[in-house]
C-alpha cells in the first residue's frame, strides 16, 4: 500500500472513529482522486482569524476539536502515490474577544488593536503547530526535511522530526501533548506504520523528535 492509500484510509478511519474521542467534535471523510489531499494554508498575524473563519464556514478542516480548534492535513503525491510534500496543521481557536475584534474591522497594523486583544492574539499564535515535509530550503540539522514549527512566525522554533508524518500520528501528537489525553483513549490510533528515515547521519546524532512519540 502506498503513502496516498494509507493517508486516505487513515483520514477516513478518523472520520468514523471521531465519536470515540471526547475531544473531537467532528471529522470529515475524503474521496481523493487527485495528487493532493487538503490545501496549503497561509497564516499571518493579521489574517489568522479571517482564515480560521473561512475554514470553519466552508468545513475545510479534517478534524474539529471541542474547543473550536482545527486539525488540517495537506499532502501532495507523485504519480506512484508517494508523499512529496506535507503540511499538517494544528490551528487553535481564537478567543471570543479576538474573534470579535477581527469581525468588525480590518487592521493594517497590529498596533491598531487594544492592548488586551494584542496579548490574547499573541498567546493564541504561540499555540499554533505545523509539521512540514519539504525538500526546499533544507539546511542540515537546523532545517531538516521534516520539521515541526511552533508558533505562527516562520522564524520561530523549528524542531527536526524523524520521518514523514501520517494523519493518525499527528492526531495522537496533538491529543496527547497539547490536550494531555490518556493513552487508553488513543489506543485505536495506528502509530506503527513503517516509513523511511528522513534524517542524515549527522542529524540522527543530534536531537530530533520520533514522529510517533510513543516509546
C-alpha positions in Angstrom: 0.0 0.0 0.0 1.5 3.4 -1.0 1.5 6.6 1.0 -1.6 8.0 -0.6 -3.7 4.9 0.1 -2.6 4.9 3.7 -3.3 8.6 4.3 -6.8 8.4 2.7 -7.5 5.3 4.7 -6.4 6.9 8.0 -8.3 10.2 7.4 -11.5 8.2 6.6 -10.9 6.0 9.7 -10.6 9.1 11.8 -14.0 10.3 10.5 -15.6 7.1 11.5 -14.0 6.9 15.0 -14.3 10.6 16.0 -17.2 9.9 18.3 -14.9 7.7 20.4 -12.7 10.6 21.3 -14.2 13.1 23.7 -12.0 15.9 22.4 -13.2 15.5 18.8 -16.5 17.2 17.8 -16.4 16.3 14.1 -14.2 14.7 11.4 -14.6 14.9 7.7 -14.4 11.9 5.2 -12.5 12.4 1.9 -12.6 11.0 -1.6 -9.2 11.9 -3.2 -8.9 11.4 -7.0 -6.1 14.0 -7.5 -2.4 14.2 -6.5 -3.3 16.2 -3.3 -5.2 16.0 -0.1 -6.3 19.3 1.5 -4.8 22.7 0.9 -1.8 24.8 1.8 -2.9 27.3 4.5 -1.2 30.7 4.7 -1.4 32.4 8.0 0.0 35.7 9.3 -0.7 37.7 12.4 -3.5 39.9 10.8 -5.2 37.3 8.7 -5.4 34.4 11.2 -8.9 35.0 12.4 -10.3 35.5 8.9 -8.6 32.4 7.5 -9.8 30.4 10.6 -13.4 31.6 10.0 -13.2 30.7 6.3 -12.0 27.1 7.1 -14.9 26.7 9.6 -17.6 28.2 7.4 -16.5 26.1 4.4 -15.9 23.0 6.5 -12.4 22.7 5.0 -11.0 21.2 8.2 -10.4 17.5 8.6 -11.0 17.5 12.4 -12.9 19.9 14.6 -12.0 19.7 18.3 -14.4 20.5 21.0 -12.8 23.8 21.9 -13.2 25.0 18.3 -9.6 24.3 17.3 -8.9 22.6 14.0 -6.6 19.9 12.6 -6.0 20.1 8.8 -3.9 18.0 6.5 -2.1 18.8 3.3 -0.4 16.0 1.4 1.0 16.1 -2.2 1.9 12.9 -4.0 3.8 11.8 -7.1 2.5 9.5 -9.8 3.2 6.5 -7.6 1.3 7.8 -4.6 4.5 8.7 -2.7 4.5 11.8 -0.5 6.5 14.6 -2.0 5.3 17.3 0.4 3.1 17.6 3.5 1.9 20.4 5.9 0.0 19.2 8.9 -1.7 21.9 10.9 -3.0 22.4 14.4 -5.0 25.6 14.4 -6.0 26.8 17.9 -9.4 28.6 18.1 -9.4 32.4 18.8 -11.0 33.6 22.0 -14.3 35.4 21.8 -12.6 38.7 22.3 -10.0 38.1 19.5 -12.7 36.7 17.2 -15.0 39.7 17.7 -12.2 42.2 17.2 -11.5 40.9 13.7 -15.1 40.5 12.7 -15.8 44.3 13.0 -12.8 45.8 11.4 -9.8 45.3 9.0 -6.5 46.2 10.5 -3.4 47.4 8.7 -1.2 47.0 11.8 -1.3 45.0 15.0 -0.8 48.3 16.9 -4.4 49.3 15.9 -5.7 46.7 18.4 -6.1 47.4 22.1 -3.5 46.0 24.4 -5.5 43.2 25.9 -6.5 41.9 22.5 -2.9 42.0 21.3 -1.8 40.0 24.3 -4.6 37.4 23.6 -3.7 37.3 19.9 0.0 36.6 20.5 -0.8 33.9 23.1 -3.1 32.3 20.5 -0.5 32.4 17.7 2.2 30.9 20.0 0.0 27.7 20.3 -0.1 27.1 16.5 1.7 24.0 15.4 2.7 22.8 11.9 4.7 19.8 10.8 6.2 20.1 7.3 7.9 17.7 4.9 9.5 19.8 2.2 12.8 19.4 0.3 13.0 23.1 -0.4 15.0 25.2 2.0 16.7 22.2 3.6 19.7 23.0 5.8 21.3 20.2 7.7 20.4 20.0 11.4 18.6 23.4 11.6 16.1 23.0 8.7 15.6 19.2 8.3 13.4 17.7 5.6 10.7 17.0 8.2 10.4 19.6 10.9 7.9 21.0 13.4 7.0 24.7 13.6 5.8 26.0 17.0 4.2 29.4 16.6 2.9 31.3 13.6 6.0 33.2 12.6 8.5 31.4 10.2 11.5 32.5 12.3 10.1 30.7 15.4 11.3 27.4 16.8 11.8 24.6 14.2 12.4 21.1 15.5 13.7 18.1 13.5 11.3 15.1 13.0 12.4 11.5 12.4 10.3 10.8 9.3 7.2 11.9 7.3 4.1 12.0 9.5 0.8 10.3 8.8 -2.6 11.6 9.9 -3.1 9.3 12.9 0.3 10.1 14.2 -0.4 13.8 14.0 -3.7 13.4 15.8 -2.0 11.4 18.5 0.6 14.1 18.9 -2.0 16.9 19.3 -4.4 15.0 21.6 -1.6 13.6 23.7 0.8 16.5 24.0 -1.5 19.5 23.6 -4.6 18.1 25.4 -2.9 15.5 27.6 -5.4 12.8 26.6 -4.8 9.4 28.2 -3.2 6.7 26.1 -6.1 4.4 26.8 -8.3 6.8 24.9 -6.0 6.8 21.9 -5.3 3.1 21.6 -7.1 2.8 18.3 -4.7 5.2 16.5 -2.1 3.5 14.3 1.4 4.7 15.2 3.5 1.9 13.8 3.4 2.2 10.0 6.9 1.7 8.6 8.4 4.7 6.9 11.8 5.8 5.7 14.1 7.9 8.0 14.3 11.4 6.7 17.4 12.5 8.7 21.0 12.4 7.6 23.6 10.6 9.7 24.7 13.8 11.3 21.1 14.8 12.1 20.5 11.3 13.7 23.4 12.0 16.0 21.8 15.3 17.1 18.4 16.0 18.8 15.3 15.0 16.8 11.7 14.0 17.5 10.5 10.5 16.8 7.2 11.2 15.0 5.2 8.7 16.9 6.5 9.8 20.3 5.1 6.7 21.9 8.2 4.9 23.1 
